[in-house]
Amino acid sequence: MKKIITAVVVLLALGILWYFLFPAFVTKEVQEAPPETTEILENGFKRESLGVISSAEMLPDAHEVAGTASLIEGIDGKVYLRFENFEIINGPDVRIYLSKDLEKTDAVELGPLKATHGNFNYEVPEDVHLGEYSKLLVWCDDFSVLFAHADFAK
């Protein structure tokens, strides 16, 4: 009976370990086009948005990171967060936030991490005041760990 209990505990421990460590070895590349910032109208004139509102280099915290993050206004009037030349290690339940600080005490979630490598976009909700949420966080919810960040206030 003792061997069965030990085997069950070991298998359970291995399953938990697999859940938390396996994502770190999974890489995913996404190549999305940037948001449209210029439109050619029927009369030949151009309609342009503000384009890049702010841009910042990604900075490492718990993990190394590369790339830039930009806030871009599209011609549709929406604001997008764009990652370019982005590279980071994966993890369990990694999410993207706009935050007022690096501790995620007041933050808006934009969604799960789309990729560990590449160029991709997130739509920023209309009710988010960009002047208040100047930090971009790449955050692991399972461990409450800041993987990397960017500071748009600089």
PEZIUR-V251377 format. One record per run of one state. SS is the DSSP state (H for helix, E for strand, L for the rest). FROM is the first residue (numbers start at 1). TO is the last residue. If there is no record, write none. Layout:
SS & FROM & TO
SS & FROM & TO
This chain:
L & 1 & 1
H & 2 & 25
L & 26 & 28
E & 29 & 31
L & 32 & 37
E & 38 & 40
L & 41 & 45
E & 46 & 48
L & 49 & 50
E & 51 & 57
L & 58 & 58
E & 59 & 60
L & 61 & 64
E & 65 & 73
L & 74 & 78
E & 79 & 88
L & 89 & 93
E & 94 & 99
L & 100 & 106
E & 107 & 112
L & 113 & 116
E & 117 & 124
L & 125 & 134
E & 135 & 140
L & 141 & 144
E & 145 & 151
L & 152 & 154
